Amino acid sequence: MNATLDAPTLAQQPVSVTRKMAASLPGLRAVAEAKGLRIHHLGAGYPNPEVTDPRGFIAHEQAFFEHLRRQEGVNDPHALPEFLRESYAYTDTLGPLSVRESFAAVYGGDWGVAVDPARLLPTVGATGGISLLCSLFERPGAPVAYITDAPTYAGFLARASLCRHARIFSVDMDDEGPYPDELRRAIRRARAAGFFVPFYYTVPDGHNPAGFSFSMARRQAILDIAREEGVLIVEDAPYVYISYADAALRPQPFLAMDPARTVHLFTGSKIGLPGPRVGFAYTEASVAIEGGNAASLTDLLLTEASADILFQNPRALRGFESLLFDESFKRRDSLWPVAEKKLEVYRENREILLATLDAKLGMHAARFHWTTPEAGFFSVFTFLDGDIETNDDFVARMVAEYGVVVIPMYDFYPADARERDPKAGRDQLRLSFCFTEHTGRARATELAVAVDAFADAALAMSARA
Ligand SMILES: Cc1ncc(COP(=O)(O)O)c(C=O)c1O
């Protein structure tokens, strides 16, 4: 190839297993369909089409905008309402104030936190929040270490591995969260190797991909270590409202436990719709910076955002604000009634997954294990037999021979976790129960058939191994 540009400092990033799967799916689907097999989706982590039909949202948003227009007292039908002007103009980096005020009141109320609207930094979803944080701490050019779970969110791995002077130090987990001693050791190991350690990144509720939520005791242990060691906790929180726990038993997010130690990443992608990509990063942390000065982390992030990835969209933020108001345009007391509409679907899907696995595989407790998610979209399925290797070939055969699409877990383990244990995740699959092609009763049937087909495939493939 005749290169237009010589750029020997650039490297091609590895392709994630989810993207590889998406790329190979059409070919595998053709093989499966040629055998008369139906395709069963247990791979995609997308919100269900039943809860992401935008038409209801758009109608409510339009009515809300009309309400804002009336509220402004704009009687001349040709006059430009202020909210509309602002929605399409350059705005402050913090975005429209009313959205932050409404969100601070509703979200703060739900989680028992006095959220300060002046510290709510709009981001392009949680993905934008992750990127912003990494950019801030990578900017000085010094070696930086991110502490995270093994396994961890693929989007975080992808963003962290973009930076040549950033390294991940991962922490193994049991069924309550990361091992506290290992968390402390990882921080200390990173420091001893000359890295600056700004934060521990995690997804404590409905962990993607680990398929469980951290216990309260473990959250407290993590927080104690973060305080003692002087690191922040970055809490990625897309599934806090996609919760299956009784209201009284819902664990507290780190945001509520210590907002000065936490950077909380909220996203509207699951409680609302992912397309508009609305999110907020919230923290009350202060940082000792060069010259012995102190700065608020929000201010540092704000400067980073305004110079680097200022993509917040005032129109999308005003649209998101409509979710915070009910049909009579009274500000909601809580987002839980909004969540409930989604939970009706996800709760039923989760029940179908767990009940079907239990009915088909429950008698083989020595061969198979799966997590019971208290929140989120995923359960991790483990083959206990020892001879199964859930590699790319295994998942390709699951599609081609059984029509079942699942995601192997190994790629979610950071490189250092795979060095510690070359078999990490190699006996596991991530099962998603969020996505189906159909809605209503057909959705439930489709998912039940999918889990049934998966269980048959798991039995057959492990018997063969
Ligand atoms: C843990 C985690 N973080 C972030 C995201 C992406 O969030 P957003 O749509 O806000 O970019 C997801 C979505 O799948 C996720 O599971």
The ligand as an SDF file (V2000), in Angstrom:
LIG
                    3D

 16 16  0  0  0  0  0  0  0  0999 V2000
  -21.0930   -0.5320   32.1270 C   0  0  0  0  0  0  0  0  0  0  0  0
  -21.5070    0.3070   30.9650 C   0  0  0  0  0  0  0  0  0  0  0  0
  -20.9850    1.5320   30.8230 N   0  0  0  0  0  0  0  0  0  0  0  0
  -21.3460    2.3250   29.8010 C   0  0  0  0  0  0  0  0  0  0  0  0
  -22.2610    1.9040   28.8540 C   0  0  0  0  0  0  0  0  0  0  0  0
  -22.5880    2.8140   27.7160 C   0  0  0  0  0  0  0  0  0  0  0  0
  -23.2910    3.9070   28.1760 O   0  0  0  0  0  0  0  0  0  0  0  0
  -23.7450    5.0760   27.2260 P   0  0  0  0  0  0  0  0  0  0  0  0
  -24.8200    4.5520   26.3380 O   0  0  0  0  0  0  0  0  0  0  0  0
  -24.2610    6.0920   28.1480 O   0  0  0  0  0  0  0  0  0  0  0  0
  -22.5570    5.5460   26.4640 O   0  0  0  0  0  0  0  0  0  0  0  0
  -22.8360    0.6470   28.9710 C   0  0  0  0  0  0  0  0  0  0  0  0
  -23.8100    0.2000   27.9770 C   0  0  0  0  0  0  0  0  0  0  0  0
  -23.9210   -0.8570   27.5490 O   0  0  0  0  0  0  0  0  0  0  0  0
  -22.4440   -0.1780   30.0470 C   0  0  0  0  0  0  0  0  0  0  0  0
  -22.9420   -1.4150   30.2180 O   0  0  0  0  0  0  0  0  0  0  0  0
  1  2  1  0
  2  3  1  0
  2 15  2  0
  3  4  2  0
  4  5  1  0
  5  6  1  0
  5 12  2  0
  6  7  1  0
  7  8  1  0
  8  9  2  0
  8 10  1  0
  8 11  1  0
 12 13  1  0
 12 15  1  0
 13 14  2  0
 15 16  1  0
M  END
$$$$
